Amino acid sequence: MMNLILKDLKKYKDFVLFHVHVNIKLKVSNTILGYLWWLIDPFMQMLVYTFIVVFIFDRGGKDYPLFVFCGLLSWKWLSSTVTYSAGSIKANANILNQVYLPKFIFPLQECISNLYKFCFGLFVMVIMMAFFRVSPSIHNLEIILVIAVNFLFIYGLSLHLTHYGVFIADIKNILSHTLRIWWYISPGIYSLTAIPEKYRGIFWLNPNTVFFESYRNVLLYHRSPYYSQLLIWFVISLIMTYFGLKKLYRHDRHYSKMI
């Protein structure tokens, strides 16, 4: 199966890159603010959480806006990609009824598009860090490893949702509520130190905990990411990706009957 995947990846590489380019340009050209729209959602959420936590509850700690924005960027990448992937095959039904396309390219092109937006958000993050006087460090370079594992995890998860999105009519509604719960049980707006120590181990089972805390370490705290936990999620993500690809190829012929 791996030979078939590599063959299709090579064959449709230009198709994926072209659609990533078109997707990015289309979303920018149809708006006045362009690239800024990619940041308005996490930025406005950051302001709301900062107002509630800092000004109302008098909590949050030092540089809380940076703390929240760092988590929101990673979360936006994940939530946007998996939401699109869940409906990607049905959304491209017109194309699939005319030509054959391997289904793994739909979540792949969305994951790459949102990676581009994530990197644009990191540029804004750097500006905010300068405003809050957070100095750069050598650990900033380690963000590349965190991004790589984060990408693989999001893609692996998206592959499975791409499959189930064909057969479960209400998957977008289910996913909407699931993502909302997942965000609030992830340390996006609160620190792990606010969790009783006896429960913190449970929170480390959440992949977002590893990614959020690793991003904050390399960007804000001049520390290395959590390499041992990242290694675990790298292996899990590889397994998810393998079985996700296998599932899409195994059920390929059934999708046309469902859409």
C-alpha positions as CSV (number, residue, x, y, z in Angstrom):
1,M,0.0,0.0,0.0
2,M,2.9,2.4,0.7
3,N,4.1,2.1,-2.9
4,L,0.6,3.1,-4.1
5,I,0.5,6.1,-1.6
6,L,3.9,7.3,-2.7
7,K,3.0,6.9,-6.3
8,D,-0.2,8.9,-5.9
9,L,1.5,11.5,-3.8
10,K,4.1,12.0,-6.5
11,K,1.4,12.0,-9.2
12,Y,-0.9,14.5,-7.5
13,K,1.8,16.7,-5.8
14,D,1.3,19.6,-8.2
15,F,-2.5,19.3,-7.8
16,V,-2.2,19.7,-4.1
17,L,0.2,22.6,-4.2
18,F,-2.0,24.3,-6.9
19,H,-5.1,24.0,-4.7
20,V,-3.3,25.2,-1.6
21,H,-2.2,28.3,-3.6
22,V,-5.7,28.8,-5.0
23,N,-7.3,28.3,-1.6
24,I,-5.1,30.9,0.0
25,K,-5.4,33.5,-2.7
26,L,-9.2,33.0,-3.1
27,K,-9.8,33.6,0.6
28,V,-7.6,36.7,0.6
29,S,-8.8,38.2,-2.7
30,N,-12.5,38.1,-1.7
31,T,-12.0,40.2,1.4
32,I,-10.9,43.8,2.2
33,L,-8.7,42.9,5.1
34,G,-7.1,39.9,3.4
35,Y,-4.6,38.0,5.6
36,L,-5.8,39.8,8.7
37,W,-9.0,37.7,8.7
38,W,-7.0,34.7,9.6
39,L,-6.0,36.4,12.8
40,I,-9.2,38.2,13.7
41,D,-10.8,35.1,15.2
42,P,-8.0,34.0,17.5
43,F,-7.1,37.6,18.3
44,M,-10.7,38.5,19.3
45,Q,-10.9,35.3,21.4
46,M,-7.7,36.3,23.1
47,L,-9.2,39.7,24.0
48,V,-12.3,38.1,25.3
49,Y,-10.4,35.6,27.5
50,T,-8.0,38.2,28.6
51,F,-10.9,40.5,29.7
52,I,-12.7,37.7,31.6
53,V,-9.7,36.1,33.2
54,V,-7.5,39.2,33.9
55,F,-10.0,42.1,34.4
56,I,-12.9,40.2,35.9
57,F,-11.3,37.3,37.9
58,D,-8.0,39.1,38.4
59,R,-6.0,36.0,37.4
60,G,-3.9,34.9,34.4
61,G,-0.4,35.9,35.4
62,K,2.3,37.6,33.5
63,D,1.9,38.2,29.7
64,Y,-1.4,36.4,29.7
65,P,-2.4,37.6,26.2
66,L,0.7,35.9,24.8
67,F,-0.1,32.7,26.8
68,V,-3.6,32.5,25.3
69,F,-2.7,33.5,21.8
70,C,0.0,30.9,21.6
71,G,-2.6,28.2,22.4
72,L,-5.2,29.6,20.1
73,L,-3.0,29.5,17.1
74,S,-2.3,25.8,17.5
75,W,-6.0,25.2,18.2
76,K,-7.2,27.2,15.2
77,W,-4.9,25.0,13.0
78,L,-6.4,21.8,14.3
79,S,-10.1,22.8,14.5
80,S,-10.1,24.4,11.0
81,T,-8.5,21.4,9.4
82,V,-10.5,18.6,11.0
83,T,-13.8,20.5,10.4
84,Y,-13.1,20.9,6.7
85,S,-11.8,17.3,6.4
86,A,-15.0,15.9,7.9
87,G,-17.0,17.2,4.9
88,S,-14.3,17.3,2.3
89,I,-15.3,14.3,0.2
90,K,-18.9,15.4,-0.1
91,A,-17.8,19.0,-0.7
92,N,-15.8,17.8,-3.7
93,A,-18.5,15.4,-5.0
94,N,-18.7,17.2,-8.4
95,I,-15.0,16.8,-9.0
96,L,-15.0,13.2,-7.9
97,N,-17.9,12.3,-10.1
98,Q,-15.8,13.4,-13.1
99,V,-12.2,12.3,-12.3
100,Y,-10.5,10.0,-9.9
101,L,-8.6,11.6,-7.0
102,P,-7.1,9.9,-4.0
103,K,-9.1,11.0,-1.0
104,F,-6.1,11.7,1.2
105,I,-5.2,14.8,-0.8
106,F,-8.2,16.7,0.6
107,P,-7.2,16.8,4.2
108,L,-3.6,17.2,3.1
109,Q,-4.2,20.4,1.1
110,E,-6.3,21.8,4.0
111,C,-3.6,21.0,6.6
112,I,-0.9,22.7,4.5
113,S,-3.2,25.7,3.9
114,N,-3.8,26.1,7.6
115,L,-0.1,25.5,8.3
116,Y,0.6,28.6,6.2
117,K,-2.0,30.6,8.2
118,F,-0.4,29.3,11.4
119,C,3.0,30.5,10.3
120,F,1.5,33.9,9.5
121,G,0.1,33.9,13.0
122,L,3.5,33.2,14.4
123,F,4.8,36.3,12.7
124,V,2.2,38.3,14.6
125,M,3.1,36.3,17.7
126,V,6.7,37.6,17.3
127,I,5.5,41.2,17.1
128,M,3.4,40.6,20.3
129,M,6.5,39.1,22.0
130,A,8.5,42.2,21.2
131,F,5.7,44.4,22.6
132,F,5.7,42.4,25.8
133,R,9.5,42.5,25.8
134,V,9.9,38.7,25.6
135,S,13.5,38.2,24.4
136,P,14.3,35.6,21.7
137,S,16.4,32.6,22.6
138,I,18.0,29.6,20.9
139,H,15.0,27.5,22.0
140,N,12.9,29.4,19.5
141,L,14.4,27.2,16.7
142,E,13.0,24.0,18.4
143,I,9.5,25.1,17.3
144,I,10.2,23.4,14.0
145,L,10.1,20.0,15.7
146,V,6.9,20.9,17.5
147,I,5.2,22.0,14.3
148,A,6.3,18.8,12.5
149,V,4.7,16.6,15.1
150,N,1.7,18.9,15.3
151,F,1.2,18.6,11.6
152,L,1.4,14.8,11.6
153,F,-1.1,14.6,14.4
154,I,-3.6,16.9,12.7
155,Y,-3.3,15.1,9.4
156,G,-3.6,11.7,11.0
157,L,-6.8,12.7,12.8
158,S,-8.2,14.4,9.7
159,L,-7.8,11.3,7.6
160,H,-10.1,9.4,9.8
161,L,-12.7,12.2,9.9
162,T,-12.5,12.4,6.1
163,H,-13.7,8.8,6.0
164,Y,-16.4,9.0,8.7
165,G,-17.7,12.3,7.3
166,V,-19.0,10.3,4.3
167,F,-21.1,7.9,6.4
168,I,-22.2,10.0,9.4
169,A,-24.7,12.7,8.3
170,D,-24.4,14.7,11.5
171,I,-20.7,14.5,11.9
172,K,-20.2,18.3,11.6
173,N,-22.7,18.9,14.5
174,I,-21.1,16.2,16.6
175,L,-17.6,17.6,15.8
176,S,-18.7,21.2,16.6
177,H,-19.7,20.2,20.2
178,T,-16.7,17.8,20.6
179,L,-14.2,20.5,19.6
180,R,-15.8,22.9,22.0
181,I,-15.5,20.5,24.9
182,W,-11.9,19.5,23.8
183,W,-10.8,23.2,23.8
184,Y,-12.1,23.7,27.4
185,I,-10.4,20.6,28.7
186,S,-7.1,21.7,27.1
187,P,-4.9,24.2,28.9
188,G,-5.6,27.0,26.4
189,I,-6.9,29.7,28.7
190,Y,-5.5,28.3,32.0
191,S,-2.2,27.0,33.2
192,L,-1.6,23.5,34.3
193,T,-0.5,24.9,37.6
194,A,-4.1,25.8,38.2
195,I,-5.0,22.1,38.1
196,P,-4.7,20.1,41.3
197,E,-1.5,18.1,41.1
198,K,-3.3,14.7,41.5
199,Y,-5.2,15.4,38.2
200,R,-2.4,16.8,36.1
201,G,-1.4,13.4,34.8
202,I,-4.9,13.0,33.2
203,F,-4.4,16.3,31.3
204,W,-1.1,15.1,29.8
205,L,-3.1,12.4,28.0
206,N,-4.5,15.3,26.0
207,P,-2.3,15.9,22.9
208,N,-3.2,19.6,23.0
209,T,-1.5,19.8,26.4
210,V,1.7,18.6,24.9
211,F,1.5,21.0,21.9
212,F,0.3,24.1,23.8
213,E,2.9,23.7,26.5
214,S,5.7,22.9,24.1
215,Y,4.9,26.0,22.0
216,R,4.9,28.1,25.1
217,N,8.2,26.7,26.3
218,V,10.1,27.4,23.0
219,L,8.5,30.8,22.4
220,L,7.9,32.3,25.9
221,Y,9.8,30.5,28.6
222,H,13.2,29.9,26.9
223,R,12.9,26.2,27.5
224,S,12.9,23.1,25.3
225,P,9.6,21.4,24.3
226,Y,8.5,18.3,26.0
227,Y,10.5,15.9,23.8
228,S,9.4,12.6,25.5
229,Q,5.7,13.4,25.2
230,L,6.2,14.7,21.6
231,L,7.9,11.4,20.7
232,I,4.9,9.5,22.1
233,W,2.5,11.6,20.0
234,F,4.8,11.3,17.0
235,V,4.5,7.5,17.1
236,I,0.7,7.7,17.7
237,S,0.3,10.1,14.9
238,L,2.3,7.9,12.5
239,I,0.0,5.0,13.4
240,M,-3.1,7.2,13.0
241,T,-1.8,8.3,9.6
242,Y,-1.1,4.8,8.4
243,F,-4.5,3.4,9.3
244,G,-6.2,6.5,8.1
245,L,-4.6,6.2,4.7
246,K,-5.3,2.5,4.7
247,K,-9.0,3.1,5.5
248,L,-9.4,5.7,2.7
249,Y,-7.9,3.4,0.1
250,R,-9.9,0.4,1.3
251,H,-13.2,2.2,1.1
252,D,-12.4,4.3,-2.0
253,R,-15.0,2.6,-4.2
254,H,-17.8,3.0,-1.7
255,Y,-17.5,6.8,-1.4
256,S,-18.9,7.4,-4.9
257,K,-22.1,5.5,-3.9
258,M,-22.6,7.6,-0.8
259,I,-22.1,11.1,-2.3
